[in-house]
Amino acid sequence: MIDLAQTLRHALPRRLAFAGVVMAAAMSPAISPASAADDFNLTYHVERSDADKLSLDDCAAVAEKEAGIAGYAIAAQRFPGQLVVLSGGTPRVGALTVYCIAVEDKTVSVVQGTDYTGKKGRLAELADAIHLGMTKAAK
């Protein structure tokens, strides 16, 4: 036979502790999705260009040149004939990622500038400059 009083004595403290955790979580300040989205700004460009006008090496060279002009050093990972990945940035300021991708007779460029300041800043401006440089180089 189950002793109801003994069961409640053991189960009730656990339930109260769980309820206390739930209440504490509900009352603590949490990051809402809106405020989390305000913590950074993402600038994103995607282009397809004829490979005979903008090769993988040309794509990477434009990104490296524009980053150098802006005072950023970027690292490059090269997968010949397939892909070049360039990345850089500054801690607590932002990050830059550029992908130059070979797809049949096209070079696809993906340029991402992420600013951690909550507004469009230096990394977004660099992403815009790289995109503009690639657009000009592909003409």
Backbone bond lengths (Angstrom), bond angles and torsions (degrees), N, CA, C in turn:
res aa  C-N    CA-C-N  psi(-1)  N-CA   C-N-CA  omega(-1)  CA-C   N-CA-C  phi
1 M - - - 1.435 - - 1.538 108.66 -
2 I 1.337 117.11 140.56 1.457 122.35 -178.73 1.514 109.29 -88.01
3 D 1.320 115.67 129.73 1.455 121.24 176.93 1.528 107.83 -86.80
4 L 1.313 118.50 103.23 1.461 123.63 -175.16 1.523 112.00 -60.50
5 A 1.293 118.51 -40.22 1.465 121.55 -179.35 1.527 110.48 -63.51
6 Q 1.335 116.95 -42.64 1.463 120.48 -179.85 1.536 109.97 -67.58
7 T 1.328 118.90 -40.35 1.455 122.82 178.69 1.517 110.47 -61.52
8 L 1.315 117.83 -44.39 1.461 121.57 179.89 1.524 111.31 -65.74
9 R 1.346 117.03 -37.81 1.461 119.83 178.82 1.523 111.18 -61.87
10 H 1.329 118.30 -35.41 1.461 121.63 -179.03 1.528 112.34 -84.83
11 A 1.317 116.56 -37.76 1.467 120.25 -175.04 1.525 112.01 -82.00
12 L 1.312 117.78 -35.42 1.459 121.04 -175.19 1.525 113.05 -61.88
13 P 1.337 120.68 -44.29 1.466 118.67 178.65 1.541 112.23 -60.85
14 R 1.324 117.90 -37.75 1.463 120.07 178.01 1.522 110.94 -64.47
15 R 1.310 116.46 -42.87 1.464 119.79 -179.75 1.524 111.28 -66.67
16 L 1.326 116.19 -38.34 1.461 119.28 177.60 1.524 110.60 -66.92
17 A 1.320 116.80 -39.80 1.467 120.25 177.77 1.528 109.80 -62.87
18 F 1.329 116.98 -44.13 1.464 120.84 178.09 1.526 110.20 -62.34
19 A 1.313 116.89 -43.69 1.470 120.28 178.93 1.529 110.41 -62.51
20 G 1.326 116.75 -37.23 1.461 120.34 177.77 1.523 111.52 -64.47
21 V 1.331 116.79 -40.49 1.466 120.74 177.55 1.520 110.09 -64.06
22 V 1.312 116.79 -44.54 1.464 120.88 179.15 1.526 110.32 -61.54
23 M 1.316 117.64 -44.25 1.474 121.05 179.84 1.519 110.63 -64.68
24 A 1.321 117.30 -42.19 1.464 120.30 -179.99 1.518 110.35 -63.21
25 A 1.330 116.89 -41.49 1.464 120.29 179.02 1.517 110.70 -65.41
26 A 1.320 116.28 -39.67 1.466 119.97 -178.98 1.522 111.94 -68.27
27 M 1.332 117.08 -31.12 1.455 120.15 -176.78 1.522 113.13 -90.70
28 S 1.339 117.69 -15.07 1.464 119.45 -178.27 1.521 110.06 -76.72
29 P 1.336 116.50 151.05 1.455 118.32 178.33 1.518 109.49 -68.06
30 A 1.296 115.59 128.68 1.456 120.94 179.83 1.521 109.11 -118.75
31 I 1.315 115.03 158.21 1.460 119.73 177.14 1.513 107.25 -85.03
32 S 1.302 116.15 117.17 1.452 119.50 177.16 1.518 108.74 -79.37
33 P 1.332 117.91 157.42 1.457 119.21 178.29 1.529 112.53 -56.65
34 A 1.301 118.03 -34.81 1.468 120.51 -179.97 1.526 110.84 -66.24
35 S 1.330 117.45 -43.45 1.459 117.98 -178.67 1.523 111.00 -73.02
36 A 1.329 117.76 -31.98 1.459 119.74 176.94 1.522 110.12 -64.71
37 A 1.329 117.51 -38.44 1.459 121.42 179.15 1.519 111.37 -67.95
38 D 1.314 118.15 -26.28 1.459 121.84 179.04 1.526 112.64 -77.74
39 D 1.329 117.21 -7.62 1.455 121.03 -177.27 1.525 113.40 -79.48
40 F 1.334 118.42 -14.38 1.448 120.63 179.52 1.522 110.34 -150.60
41 N 1.320 115.17 164.74 1.458 122.37 177.53 1.517 107.66 -128.63
42 L 1.314 117.95 131.34 1.453 122.79 179.79 1.523 109.64 -112.87
43 T 1.320 116.07 123.91 1.458 122.45 172.70 1.513 106.58 -110.48
44 Y 1.329 116.56 130.72 1.449 121.53 -168.24 1.524 109.98 -139.79
45 H 1.329 117.11 127.42 1.468 121.97 177.88 1.524 109.03 -129.45
46 V 1.325 117.16 138.04 1.459 122.78 174.69 1.521 107.57 -131.65
47 E 1.330 115.81 130.26 1.475 120.89 179.20 1.518 109.51 -138.63
48 R 1.324 114.83 147.46 1.464 121.57 169.31 1.515 106.89 -113.15
49 S 1.308 115.66 130.35 1.466 120.74 179.89 1.524 108.46 -129.83
50 D 1.333 116.17 153.87 1.456 119.81 174.39 1.524 108.71 -63.66
51 A 1.317 116.76 131.41 1.461 121.56 -177.16 1.524 111.95 -64.05
52 D 1.335 117.63 -26.18 1.461 118.15 178.15 1.520 112.19 -75.34
53 K 1.339 116.63 -13.80 1.470 120.80 176.39 1.526 112.06 -101.04
54 L 1.325 117.31 -33.48 1.468 122.25 179.41 1.521 108.21 -137.50
55 S 1.322 116.61 98.44 1.465 121.44 179.30 1.531 110.13 -79.30
56 L 1.322 116.06 173.30 1.470 119.65 175.01 1.523 110.51 -58.80
57 D 1.333 116.24 -43.89 1.467 119.78 -179.61 1.525 111.77 -65.18
58 D 1.345 116.98 -38.96 1.471 120.48 176.96 1.525 110.68 -63.32
59 C 1.312 115.38 -44.05 1.470 121.39 179.79 1.529 110.00 -58.06
60 A 1.332 115.88 -48.71 1.469 120.57 179.70 1.520 111.28 -64.48
61 A 1.338 116.44 -39.62 1.470 120.32 -178.89 1.529 111.41 -63.52
62 V 1.335 116.95 -39.91 1.468 120.01 177.84 1.529 110.01 -62.05
63 A 1.327 116.93 -45.39 1.473 120.54 -179.44 1.530 110.80 -62.89
64 E 1.324 116.79 -43.88 1.467 120.44 -179.84 1.527 111.05 -65.30
65 K 1.325 116.71 -40.71 1.473 120.59 179.71 1.526 110.88 -63.79
66 E 1.326 117.22 -50.19 1.476 120.74 -177.93 1.530 111.14 -64.60
67 A 1.325 117.17 -38.01 1.468 120.13 177.74 1.521 110.25 -64.30
68 G 1.331 116.69 -41.39 1.469 120.99 178.12 1.514 111.92 -62.52
69 I 1.336 116.58 -42.31 1.472 121.03 177.69 1.521 110.57 -59.97
70 A 1.339 116.08 -38.56 1.468 121.03 -178.88 1.533 112.61 -81.68
71 G 1.338 117.04 -3.42 1.458 120.10 177.83 1.515 114.84 89.00
72 Y 1.329 117.61 17.40 1.461 121.53 -180.00 1.514 110.70 -109.02
73 A 1.308 116.11 139.51 1.461 121.86 170.07 1.521 106.89 -96.57
74 I 1.323 116.37 133.80 1.456 118.95 177.79 1.524 109.28 -124.60
75 A 1.305 114.93 145.44 1.463 121.71 178.23 1.516 108.74 -92.87
76 A 1.331 116.63 146.50 1.462 121.44 179.96 1.518 110.25 -123.38
77 Q 1.315 114.84 134.94 1.459 122.26 171.00 1.527 105.72 -113.85
78 R 1.318 116.49 124.88 1.469 120.92 -175.35 1.528 110.82 -114.90
79 F 1.306 114.24 133.29 1.447 123.25 173.74 1.524 104.98 -123.72
80 P 1.341 117.06 90.08 1.467 122.48 -168.84 1.536 113.99 -47.83
81 G 1.328 113.31 132.18 1.454 120.61 178.76 1.513 115.00 75.35
82 Q 1.335 117.54 -0.50 1.464 120.61 -176.04 1.524 113.88 -127.47
83 L 1.340 115.52 -52.16 1.465 118.98 -166.38 1.520 111.05 -160.87
84 V 1.331 115.43 143.31 1.462 122.34 167.67 1.526 106.11 -129.06
85 V 1.321 116.51 128.62 1.463 121.82 177.87 1.521 107.17 -115.42
86 L 1.325 116.33 124.21 1.467 121.65 178.90 1.525 108.06 -117.78
87 S 1.316 115.93 139.01 1.464 118.57 -179.37 1.520 110.59 -148.63
88 G 1.315 114.83 151.14 1.456 121.42 178.20 1.516 109.60 -175.29
89 G 1.310 114.95 -173.31 1.455 119.70 179.20 1.509 111.46 149.83
90 T 1.307 114.97 -168.13 1.456 122.36 -179.17 1.525 108.61 -135.28
91 P 1.339 118.07 130.78 1.465 119.78 178.71 1.534 111.75 -53.36
92 R 1.308 115.81 137.86 1.467 125.05 177.81 1.529 113.39 63.80
93 V 1.339 118.26 3.93 1.463 121.16 176.82 1.514 109.89 -111.60
94 G 1.336 116.63 -51.26 1.452 119.28 179.55 1.508 113.56 167.69
95 A 1.318 115.25 -179.25 1.463 121.78 -177.45 1.515 109.90 -139.78
96 L 1.324 114.58 151.94 1.456 122.11 177.57 1.519 107.74 -126.85
97 T 1.335 116.33 134.18 1.455 121.86 174.18 1.516 107.89 -134.81
98 V 1.327 115.86 131.56 1.462 121.80 178.24 1.523 107.71 -128.28
99 Y 1.328 115.76 130.74 1.456 122.05 174.72 1.517 107.75 -115.47
100 C 1.316 117.04 128.64 1.458 123.42 171.86 1.525 105.02 -114.62
101 I 1.323 116.70 116.27 1.458 121.82 -169.41 1.527 109.67 -123.71
102 A 1.333 116.43 130.36 1.465 121.16 175.68 1.527 108.90 -87.60
103 V 1.334 115.62 122.66 1.461 121.62 177.21 1.521 107.24 -132.99
104 E 1.330 115.69 103.68 1.461 122.65 -176.79 1.523 110.08 51.95
105 D 1.326 118.68 -117.25 1.468 120.98 -178.57 1.530 112.59 -98.95
106 K 1.322 115.99 21.49 1.470 121.68 -178.67 1.523 110.59 -122.14
107 T 1.323 114.34 154.64 1.459 121.50 167.66 1.527 105.70 -114.14
108 V 1.296 115.60 121.11 1.458 121.20 179.03 1.522 107.35 -100.58
109 S 1.315 115.90 128.28 1.465 120.18 176.78 1.520 108.93 -114.11
110 V 1.315 114.57 132.81 1.463 122.01 175.79 1.521 105.71 -123.02
111 V 1.324 116.61 119.24 1.465 121.89 -176.85 1.525 107.93 -120.78
112 Q 1.329 116.13 123.14 1.462 121.58 179.93 1.523 109.86 -124.56
113 G 1.309 116.45 124.49 1.454 122.39 172.54 1.515 108.29 -116.50
114 T 1.318 117.16 120.55 1.460 121.42 -179.78 1.520 108.82 -114.96
115 D 1.319 115.70 119.04 1.464 121.68 176.65 1.520 108.32 -102.01
116 Y 1.334 116.16 130.92 1.457 121.10 -179.41 1.526 111.82 -90.48
117 T 1.317 117.61 11.99 1.459 121.31 -176.76 1.521 112.95 -92.35
118 G 1.340 117.43 -6.14 1.455 119.99 -179.81 1.513 113.38 88.57
119 K 1.319 117.52 -2.67 1.464 120.85 177.79 1.523 107.76 -143.20
120 K 1.303 115.87 167.65 1.460 120.20 179.16 1.519 108.35 -67.43
121 G 1.336 115.48 121.44 1.460 120.35 -175.54 1.513 112.25 -131.20
122 R 1.323 115.65 -148.60 1.471 122.28 -172.35 1.525 113.95 -61.91
123 L 1.329 117.75 -39.76 1.461 119.55 -178.57 1.528 111.16 -72.48
124 A 1.310 117.55 -34.83 1.461 120.74 175.38 1.522 110.28 -67.21
125 E 1.318 116.48 -40.72 1.466 120.06 177.25 1.526 110.60 -63.99
126 L 1.328 117.34 -37.52 1.457 120.86 176.53 1.528 110.35 -65.72
127 A 1.309 117.58 -41.68 1.470 120.96 177.37 1.526 110.30 -60.09
128 D 1.330 116.66 -42.39 1.470 120.86 177.41 1.528 110.92 -61.96
129 A 1.336 117.12 -42.93 1.466 121.44 -178.91 1.526 110.82 -66.00
130 I 1.326 117.21 -40.40 1.465 120.35 178.09 1.524 110.08 -64.89
131 H 1.314 116.65 -44.24 1.469 120.41 178.56 1.527 110.52 -60.25
132 L 1.306 117.43 -44.97 1.468 121.59 178.87 1.530 110.24 -62.10
133 G 1.331 116.73 -43.54 1.456 121.05 178.41 1.522 112.41 -60.93
134 M 1.324 116.56 -40.63 1.472 119.87 178.61 1.511 111.29 -69.51
135 T 1.318 116.96 -37.27 1.468 120.44 177.96 1.526 110.17 -63.00
136 K 1.330 116.51 -43.15 1.471 120.25 178.26 1.525 111.34 -65.98
137 A 1.334 116.35 -42.87 1.467 120.11 -178.24 1.530 112.12 -65.74
138 A 1.313 117.95 -26.76 1.469 122.40 -177.60 1.527 113.02 -83.00
139 K 1.327 117.54 -6.11 1.480 119.71 -178.96 1.490 112.27 -82.83
